């Protein structure tokens, strides 16, 4: 698979993830960004964790960054977290590593 095909594959998986959720949108002050798909991202960790604790039926996903990429992973993660995504629906993952959000050198 060449870089272009690999990039298209990642974009499709990330898009499918956001299309599958019933997202709880953060308020403007708690939001990471107003751009797609970051508008779904909770930047205020305290507000997100409070919402999650008050609504145990919600599903949380964490954007976790490493040295050259960022991945969406199931559950609450604290180390290298960048943001939370909260959905009323569970979204299946087919890769235990998660869903690639961005990778160094490739725009996703």
N, C-alpha and C positions, 0 to 999 in steps of 0.2 A: 504494500500500500504506500503510495507516495504522500508527501506532506499535504498536498491539497485534498486528497481523498481522506486522509486521517483527520484533517481539520473539519471537513464536512461531516464526518461521522460524529465527532465530538459535539459539533454545533447541533446536529440533529438530536443527540441524546440529551443535551442540556435543554433544548427547546421542548422536547417531549416531557422532561421532568417538570418544567414550569407550566406546560399545558395541562398536565395531569392533576395538579394540585387545586385545592379550593383554599386559596391563600388568605391569611389574615394579614391585612396590610397595616404596617406601622403608621403612626401619626407622622406628620411632617418633621417634627422635632426628634423622633425616634428612628427615622428612616436613614439608611446609608446613602442613598442617592435617588433622584427622581427618574433616572434613565432605566430602560429595560435591560436586563431583568433585575437590576439592583433595587428597583422600587419595592420589591418584595422583601428585601433584606432589613432585618432589625439591627441597628447599630447600637441601640441602647440596651445593653445586656440585662441590666436590672429590670427594665420594663418588660422585656421578652420573658425572662425567667419568672417574673410575677404572673404574667398572662398564662404561661405554661402550667405553673403550679395551681392556678385557679381553674384551669380547664384540662384535666387529666386525659380527656379524650382527643386532644389535639396531638398532632405529630410534628416533631421538631427535627430540623435538619441544620447542620452547622457547616458554614464555609470555613474550611481549614486550609491555611497556607503553609507550604513548605518552601524550600529554597528557590525552586524554579516553577512552581505551579500552585494552583489552588483547587481543592476538591470539595464537593458537597457530600457530606457524610450523614448517615442516620444518627439521630440522637443528639444529646447535649455534649459538646466537647469544649474543653476550656483551654487547652494548650494550642497556641497558634490560631485561635479562632479569629475570624474577621467579621462574621455576622451570623445571625440565625434566620432561618426561614420557617414559618409556622403555617401548617395546613390543617384543615378539618379532615382531609383524606390522607390515607397512607399511600405512599408512592413506592412501588416495587423497585428494587435495585437489582441489577443483574451482574454487577461487579462489586466485590467486597471492598474495593478501594474507594468506591463512590462514583460520582459523576464529575468529570473534569469541568471546572468553571473557566479557568484560563491556564495557559502554559507559556512560559518565557519563549519569545521568538515567534509565537503564533498568536494572531488575534483570533479570539473566539467570540 
